[in-house]
């Protein structure tokens, strides 16, 4: 029997390859999009806005499984509440979160300003966990695409600030998409093991490898970021060395993109 799946954020870095994998697996896939789109490659699009709630009830109608990939820098907790309140007939909701969501403190304004994403994801996890719907949450490390976007922005500066002690373990979005598709086609499993990339890098290593790839030179200046969240990052709270199951390295990603 064909499984009916709704994907939020299905036009983004993770959602696009995820929707394709679900379609290839034989699922009936609908993507929630803020703007109307025509059906393409066997994937249906329906207009809806999680910020306002407009179109959400119609979008979730008939969906057995909801894969929640939509994310932004603010408002995710309330958007998720809007989604789960409309999805009371679904049997399974699958959420993408971030490694360290439960380990990066949000004790001060500095913590929230610089690392509020982690706290926001933890709040979103709680909304899903308390929804009354069967749920699965996967925490992943930062995607290669995000690291590339940040490196490009930093490379525009004459001098690049490099937070001391901070390390990252980037993972390829397509590998996360494969795991998310597997989870969506399975039964609710709660909080599943993290998914992290194969290697850990300092900020300087990531930025310098990008600069080398694009034949640029920029001086890097060490910067120590204050606050409990930054201290947790320096301690590796955003890393999952025991879950380095991703295969594609940052260097391989860069070589393909640049």
PAROLO-22508 format. One record per residue (C-alpha): residue number from 0; residue in three letters; x, y, z. Coordinates in nm, 4 decimals. Example, Ala and Ser with C-alpha at 12.3 -4.5 7.8 and 13.67 -1.06 7.14 Angstrom:
residues 2
<0; ala; <1.2300; -0.4500; 0.7800>> <1; ser; <1.3670; -0.1060; 0.7140>> 
//
This chain:
residues 258
<0; unk; <0.0000; 0.0000; 0.0000>> <1; unk; <0.1342; 0.3443; -0.0970>> <2; unk; <0.2284; 0.5685; 0.1946>> <3; unk; <0.1091; 0.9297; 0.1750>> <4; unk; <0.3855; 1.1632; 0.2976>> <5; unk; <0.3899; 1.5414; 0.3427>> <6; unk; <0.7327; 1.7088; 0.3460>> <7; unk; <0.7760; 2.0582; 0.4875>> <8; unk; <1.0816; 2.2460; 0.3646>> <9; unk; <1.0751; 2.0196; 0.0626>> <10; unk; <1.2390; 2.2727; -0.1684>> <11; unk; <1.5429; 2.3240; 0.0567>> <12; unk; <1.8888; 2.1715; 0.0891>> <13; unk; <1.7624; 1.8662; 0.2766>> <14; unk; <1.4004; 1.8549; 0.1680>> <15; unk; <1.4602; 1.8400; -0.2058>> <16; unk; <1.6746; 1.5222; -0.2118>> <17; unk; <1.4575; 1.3737; 0.0631>> <18; unk; <1.1361; 1.4189; -0.1369>> <19; unk; <1.3030; 1.2584; -0.4387>> <20; unk; <1.4152; 0.9575; -0.2359>> <21; unk; <1.0689; 0.9091; -0.0899>> <22; unk; <0.9169; 0.9288; -0.4384>> <23; unk; <1.1709; 0.6775; -0.5709>> <24; unk; <1.0757; 0.4443; -0.2854>> <25; unk; <0.7160; 0.4467; -0.4065>> <26; unk; <0.5605; 0.6900; -0.1590>> <27; unk; <0.2987; 0.9452; -0.2593>> <28; unk; <0.4864; 1.2678; -0.1841>> <29; unk; <0.3438; 1.6161; -0.1316>> <30; unk; <0.5651; 1.9145; -0.0537>> <31; unk; <0.4344; 2.2064; 0.1503>> <32; unk; <0.5507; 2.5254; -0.0193>> <33; unk; <0.4729; 2.8876; 0.0533>> <34; unk; <0.4282; 2.9490; -0.3178>> <35; unk; <0.2122; 2.7460; -0.5609>> <36; unk; <0.4050; 2.5094; -0.7890>> <37; unk; <0.3103; 2.2581; -1.0525>> <38; unk; <0.3563; 1.8854; -0.9942>> <39; unk; <0.7035; 1.7865; -1.1111>> <40; unk; <0.8840; 1.4519; -1.1341>> <41; unk; <0.5996; 1.2782; -0.9539>> <42; unk; <0.6045; 1.5169; -0.6566>> <43; unk; <0.2963; 1.7244; -0.5813>> <44; unk; <0.3229; 2.0729; -0.4323>> <45; unk; <0.0627; 2.2390; -0.2145>> <46; unk; <0.0628; 2.6001; -0.0973>> <47; unk; <0.0730; 2.6664; 0.2749>> <48; unk; <0.2440; 2.8949; 0.5244>> <49; unk; <0.3470; 2.7663; 0.8669>> <50; unk; <0.3955; 3.1247; 0.9881>> <51; unk; <0.0315; 3.2190; 0.9371>> <52; unk; <-0.1278; 2.8736; 0.9282>> <53; unk; <-0.2851; 2.9485; 0.5916>> <54; unk; <-0.3278; 2.6298; 0.3856>> <55; unk; <-0.1706; 2.4023; 0.6479>> <56; unk; <-0.4882; 2.2134; 0.7425>> <57; unk; <-0.5593; 2.1355; 0.3787>> <58; unk; <-0.1976; 2.0315; 0.3204>> <59; unk; <-0.1905; 1.7746; 0.6015>> <60; unk; <-0.5268; 1.6272; 0.5063>> <61; unk; <-0.4749; 1.2601; 0.4222>> <62; unk; <-0.1030; 1.2560; 0.5067>> <63; unk; <-0.0085; 0.9466; 0.7059>> <64; unk; <0.3478; 1.0648; 0.7631>> <65; unk; <0.4815; 1.4194; 0.7957>> <66; unk; <0.8519; 1.4894; 0.7525>> <67; unk; <0.9279; 1.8277; 0.9059>> <68; unk; <1.2367; 1.9793; 0.7427>> <69; unk; <1.1266; 2.3436; 0.7315>> <70; unk; <1.3493; 2.5652; 0.9414>> <71; unk; <1.4492; 2.9271; 0.9849>> <72; unk; <1.6334; 3.1491; 1.2272>> <73; unk; <1.3228; 3.2311; 1.4293>> <74; unk; <0.9686; 3.1183; 1.4979>> <75; unk; <1.0243; 2.7468; 1.4447>> <76; unk; <0.8622; 2.6455; 1.7732>> <77; unk; <0.5341; 2.8179; 1.6900>> <78; unk; <0.5427; 2.6986; 1.3273>> <79; unk; <0.5804; 2.3426; 1.4526>> <80; unk; <0.2881; 2.3898; 1.6905>> <81; unk; <0.0795; 2.5043; 1.3946>> <82; unk; <0.1833; 2.1958; 1.1998>> <83; unk; <0.1215; 1.9342; 1.4687>> <84; unk; <-0.2120; 2.0855; 1.5754>> <85; unk; <-0.3358; 2.0470; 1.2176>> <86; unk; <-0.1859; 1.6991; 1.1798>> <87; unk; <-0.3808; 1.5146; 1.4477>> <88; unk; <-0.4784; 1.2389; 1.2027>> <89; unk; <-0.1191; 1.1595; 1.1007>> <90; unk; <0.0385; 0.8483; 1.2511>> <91; unk; <0.4036; 0.9565; 1.2329>> <92; unk; <0.5992; 1.2828; 1.2281>> <93; unk; <0.9709; 1.2800; 1.1496>> <94; unk; <1.1806; 1.5799; 1.2570>> <95; unk; <1.5292; 1.6925; 1.1628>> <96; unk; <1.7179; 1.8544; 1.4506>> <97; unk; <2.0794; 1.9391; 1.5288>> <98; unk; <2.3500; 1.7616; 1.7268>> <99; unk; <2.4010; 1.9497; 2.0519>> <100; unk; <2.0459; 2.0843; 2.0749>> <101; unk; <2.0312; 1.9607; 2.4338>> <102; unk; <2.3902; 2.0535; 2.5212>> <103; unk; <2.4310; 2.4164; 2.4104>> <104; unk; <2.3158; 2.6468; 2.6956>> <105; unk; <2.0928; 2.9464; 2.6282>> <106; unk; <2.1703; 3.1215; 2.9549>> <107; unk; <2.2404; 3.4746; 2.8333>> <108; unk; <2.1498; 3.7205; 2.5591>> <109; unk; <2.4879; 3.6491; 2.3956>> <110; unk; <2.4181; 3.2742; 2.3968>> <111; unk; <2.0785; 3.3251; 2.2360>> <112; unk; <2.1987; 3.5831; 1.9859>> <113; unk; <2.4877; 3.3738; 1.8561>> <114; unk; <2.3685; 3.0175; 1.9154>> <115; unk; <1.9923; 3.0488; 1.9537>> <116; unk; <1.9425; 2.7977; 1.6726>> <117; unk; <2.0311; 2.5139; 1.9098>> <118; unk; <1.7754; 2.6240; 2.1686>> <119; unk; <1.5128; 2.6732; 1.9011>> <120; unk; <1.5657; 2.3200; 1.7728>> <121; unk; <1.5366; 2.1768; 2.1232>> <122; unk; <1.2066; 2.3610; 2.1716>> <123; unk; <1.0849; 2.2224; 1.8387>> <124; unk; <1.1808; 1.8705; 1.9471>> <125; unk; <0.9685; 1.9126; 2.2589>> <126; unk; <0.6668; 2.0281; 2.0587>> <127; unk; <0.6886; 1.7172; 1.8418>> <128; unk; <0.7502; 1.4870; 2.1364>> <129; unk; <0.4456; 1.6217; 2.3209>> <130; unk; <0.2180; 1.6240; 2.0149>> <131; unk; <0.0489; 1.2914; 2.0814>> <132; unk; <0.1586; 1.1759; 1.7348>> <133; unk; <0.4081; 0.8949; 1.6905>> <134; unk; <0.7421; 1.0646; 1.6332>> <135; unk; <1.1022; 1.0204; 1.5269>> <136; unk; <1.3765; 1.2828; 1.5654>> <137; unk; <1.7160; 1.2721; 1.3963>> <138; unk; <1.9893; 1.5109; 1.5077>> <139; unk; <2.2537; 1.5843; 1.2440>> <140; unk; <2.5628; 1.8016; 1.2397>> <141; unk; <2.5914; 2.1067; 1.0136>> <142; unk; <2.5514; 2.0468; 0.6408>> <143; unk; <2.8395; 2.1080; 0.4016>> <144; unk; <2.6171; 2.3607; 0.2246>> <145; unk; <2.5890; 2.5742; 0.5394>> <146; unk; <2.9641; 2.5697; 0.5950>> <147; unk; <3.0138; 2.6755; 0.2330>> <148; unk; <2.7655; 2.9621; 0.2670>> <149; unk; <2.9417; 3.0907; 0.5795>> <150; unk; <3.2871; 3.0523; 0.4226>> <151; unk; <3.1773; 3.2492; 0.1163>> <152; unk; <3.0434; 3.5289; 0.3349>> <153; unk; <3.3598; 3.5411; 0.5460>> <154; unk; <3.5807; 3.5459; 0.2368>> <155; unk; <3.4313; 3.8828; 0.1430>> <156; unk; <3.5888; 4.0383; 0.4533>> <157; unk; <3.9423; 4.1807; 0.4398>> <158; unk; <4.0219; 4.0059; 0.7688>> <159; unk; <3.8370; 3.6921; 0.8831>> <160; unk; <3.7527; 3.6351; 1.2512>> <161; unk; <3.8104; 3.2720; 1.3463>> <162; unk; <3.6525; 3.1598; 1.6769>> <163; unk; <3.9182; 2.9833; 1.8789>> <164; unk; <3.8539; 2.6281; 1.9916>> <165; unk; <3.5311; 2.5850; 1.7945>> <166; unk; <3.5161; 2.2740; 1.5764>> <167; unk; <3.2617; 2.1363; 1.3346>> <168; unk; <3.1854; 1.7942; 1.1886>> <169; unk; <2.9997; 1.8730; 0.8632>> <170; unk; <2.7848; 1.6114; 0.6965>> <171; unk; <2.6488; 1.5834; 0.3454>> <172; unk; <2.2816; 1.6738; 0.3101>> <173; unk; <2.2166; 1.3876; 0.0686>> <174; unk; <2.3330; 1.1362; 0.3304>> <175; unk; <2.0991; 1.2914; 0.5858>> <176; unk; <1.8202; 1.2769; 0.3256>> <177; unk; <1.8785; 0.9036; 0.2806>> <178; unk; <1.8518; 0.8441; 0.6549>> <179; unk; <1.5434; 1.0650; 0.6893>> <180; unk; <1.3704; 0.8772; 0.4068>> <181; unk; <1.4460; 0.5479; 0.5789>> <182; unk; <1.2991; 0.6796; 0.9044>> <183; unk; <0.9898; 0.8194; 0.7324>> <184; unk; <0.9146; 0.4837; 0.5742>> <185; unk; <0.9562; 0.3072; 0.9085>> <186; unk; <0.7725; 0.3163; 1.2377>> <187; unk; <0.8008; 0.5904; 1.5040>> <188; unk; <1.1312; 0.5419; 1.6862>> <189; unk; <1.1697; 0.8434; 1.9173>> <190; unk; <1.5141; 1.0020; 1.9358>> <191; unk; <1.7401; 0.7990; 1.7062>> <192; unk; <2.1233; 0.7962; 1.7014>> <193; unk; <2.2900; 1.1133; 1.5705>> <194; unk; <2.4247; 1.1459; 1.2181>> <195; unk; <2.7577; 1.3254; 1.1779>> <196; unk; <3.0176; 1.3736; 0.9073>> <197; unk; <3.3379; 1.1692; 0.8799>> <198; unk; <3.5867; 1.4357; 0.9967>> <199; unk; <3.6169; 1.7126; 1.2562>> <200; unk; <3.7633; 2.0485; 1.1539>> <201; unk; <3.8557; 2.3745; 1.3217>> <202; unk; <3.7005; 2.6911; 1.1829>> <203; unk; <4.0415; 2.7909; 1.0446>> <204; unk; <4.0747; 2.4597; 0.8586>> <205; unk; <3.7325; 2.4950; 0.6993>> <206; unk; <3.7838; 2.8568; 0.5942>> <207; unk; <4.1399; 2.8064; 0.4703>> <208; unk; <4.0399; 2.5084; 0.2578>> <209; unk; <3.7680; 2.7206; 0.0966>> <210; unk; <4.0093; 3.0096; 0.0374>> <211; unk; <4.2559; 2.7701; -0.1218>> <212; unk; <3.9857; 2.6242; -0.3464>> <213; unk; <3.8879; 2.9688; -0.4783>> <214; unk; <4.2496; 3.0942; -0.4946>> <215; unk; <4.2037; 3.3707; -0.2373>> <216; unk; <4.4145; 3.4837; 0.0535>> <217; unk; <4.2788; 3.6394; 0.3689>> <218; unk; <4.4352; 3.6763; 0.7128>> <219; unk; <4.2525; 3.4944; 0.9917>> <220; unk; <4.2412; 3.6547; 1.3353>> <221; unk; <4.1666; 3.4331; 1.6388>> <222; unk; <3.8596; 3.5506; 1.8327>> <223; unk; <3.7410; 3.4108; 2.1646>> <224; unk; <3.3626; 3.4276; 2.1873>> <225; unk; <3.2219; 3.4800; 2.5391>> <226; unk; <2.9288; 3.2988; 2.6965>> <227; unk; <2.8302; 2.9512; 2.8098>> <228; unk; <2.7155; 2.8414; 2.4649>> <229; unk; <3.0526; 2.9244; 2.3097>> <230; unk; <3.2237; 2.7413; 2.5945>> <231; unk; <3.0102; 2.4350; 2.5232>> <232; unk; <3.1082; 2.4523; 2.1553>> <233; unk; <3.4753; 2.4653; 2.2496>> <234; unk; <3.4139; 2.1535; 2.4598>> <235; unk; <3.2687; 1.9754; 2.1545>> <236; unk; <2.8983; 1.9794; 2.2480>> <237; unk; <2.8084; 2.0150; 1.8791>> <238; unk; <3.0124; 1.7110; 1.7756>> <239; unk; <2.9328; 1.3396; 1.7586>> <240; unk; <3.2669; 1.1633; 1.7060>> <241; unk; <3.1138; 0.8266; 1.7899>> <242; unk; <2.8547; 0.8812; 1.5157>> <243; unk; <3.0895; 0.9785; 1.2312>> <244; unk; <2.8892; 0.7644; 0.9908>> <245; unk; <2.8771; 1.0108; 0.6998>> <246; unk; <3.1017; 0.9179; 0.4073>> <247; unk; <3.1447; 1.2334; 0.2012>> <248; unk; <3.4127; 1.4680; 0.3319>> <249; unk; <3.4233; 1.8475; 0.3222>> <250; unk; <3.7135; 1.8263; 0.0768>> <251; unk; <3.5129; 1.6059; -0.1612>> <252; unk; <3.2151; 1.8394; -0.1383>> <253; unk; <3.4346; 2.1431; -0.2122>> <254; unk; <3.5995; 1.9731; -0.5083>> <255; unk; <3.2602; 1.9134; -0.6651>> <256; unk; <3.1128; 2.2551; -0.5911>> <257; unk; <3.4114; 2.4729; -0.6791>> 
//
